Amino acid sequence: MNEILVETYRRPDIIVRKQKARLIYDNYDTTKRIENTVNSIYRITVALLVIVTLCRLLCNNNNTIFVEASKLAASLEVH
């Protein structure tokens, strides 16, 4: 009879432990998801900055080439 009472009192403790373990796991899982999301946003931001920087460099170089070509053409037409 005592064993049944002891078992009855232990069960809620086991349930509480399982709930705490599940809560810790859920918090860990949520933390990992947030971390992965932040890392993804960071990678996308860096990639966009690299693309914008490359485009600006290429556009500036192309404009310089076009200006130099225009000056050369103008100097050839004058002579």
Secondary structure by P-SEA (a helix, b strand, c coil): caaaaaaaaaaaaaaaaaaaaaaaaaaaaaaaaaaaaaaaaaaaaaaaaaaaaaaaaaaaaaaaaaaaaaaaaaaaaac
